[in-house]
Amino acid sequence: MFDSAAGPVGPDGAAGPAGAVKPVRRRRLPLVGLLVLPLLGGLVPVLAAPGTAQAASACSGRPAKTVEFSTGELRVYKTRAHACAVTVAKKPGKRRTMSVTLQARGGRAVSDKGSYTKMAGPVTVNALNRCVRATGGIGKKSVSTGWILC
């Protein structure tokens, strides 16, 4: 508040010296509010409509190409400057050999190979104005895209 005759007025109504401004007190959340907010965040997925798929991807960007094969699928994603690839099993659960390789034209191939239950990757390469090719495999089955995103 401000009294035109006396200058700034404090919360108790007493006028302070001319030109003196008291700091503004900020309200803080009560401790109960800090405890409840994280709990509500955990309920949001439960409140989603039943039967809706909420697929999570390890890659950022838009889906550019998906190639299915008998044991899984190879997914390639594209942002403005990067490409990303993952190999995802159709039936996750049992540990088996999975691999994913991604290469930008003129660059080295980046790969991830190991014994996984659900997914191999993600692998990412710089692909600004460059074609890429990806290969994915699960067990003895594999698939390749050839040069894409040109």
Backbone hydrogen bonds, N-H to C=O, Kabsch-Sander energy under -0.5 kcal/mol:
donor,donor_aa,acceptor,acceptor_aa,energy
3,D,7,G,-2.7
4,S,2,F,-0.6
7,G,3,D,-2.8
9,V,1,M,-1.7
10,G,14,A,-2.5
13,G,10,G,-1.7
16,G,8,P,-2.3
20,A,17,P,-2.0
33,G,30,P,-0.8
34,L,30,P,-1.4
35,L,31,L,-1.3
36,V,32,V,-1.9
37,L,33,G,-1.9
39,L,35,L,-0.7
40,L,36,V,-2.0
41,G,37,L,-1.7
42,G,38,P,-1.1
43,L,39,L,-0.6
43,L,40,L,-0.9
44,V,40,L,-0.8
47,L,43,L,-1.5
47,L,44,V,-0.5
48,A,45,P,-1.0
52,T,49,A,-1.4
62,R,78,K,-2.2
64,A,76,V,-2.9
65,K,76,V,-1.8
67,V,74,L,-2.6
68,E,66,T,-0.5
69,F,72,G,-2.9
72,G,69,F,-0.9
73,E,88,V,-2.3
74,L,67,V,-2.8
75,R,73,E,-0.5
75,R,86,V,-2.9
76,V,65,K,-3.1
77,Y,84,C,-3.2
78,K,62,R,-2.5
79,T,82,H,-2.8
83,A,125,V,-2.3
84,C,77,Y,-2.4
85,A,123,V,-2.1
86,V,75,R,-2.1
87,T,120,A,-2.2
88,V,73,E,-2.8
89,A,118,K,-2.8
90,K,71,T,-2.3
91,K,71,T,-0.5
93,G,117,T,-1.5
96,R,116,Y,-2.5
98,M,114,G,-3.0
99,S,137,G,-2.6
100,V,112,D,-1.7
101,T,135,T,-2.8
102,L,110,V,-2.7
103,Q,133,R,-2.3
104,A,108,R,-0.5
105,R,131,C,-2.9
107,G,104,A,-2.6
110,V,102,L,-2.9
112,D,100,V,-2.4
114,G,98,M,-2.3
116,Y,96,R,-2.5
116,Y,114,G,-0.8
120,A,87,T,-2.4
123,V,85,A,-1.8
125,V,83,A,-2.2
127,A,81,A,-2.8
128,L,81,A,-0.6
129,N,127,A,-0.6
130,R,127,A,-1.3
132,V,148,I,-2.3
133,R,103,Q,-2.2
135,T,101,T,-2.3
136,G,143,V,-2.4
137,G,99,S,-2.3
138,I,141,K,-2.5
139,G,97,T,-3.1
141,K,138,I,-1.7
143,V,136,G,-2.5
145,T,134,A,-2.4
148,I,132,V,-3.2
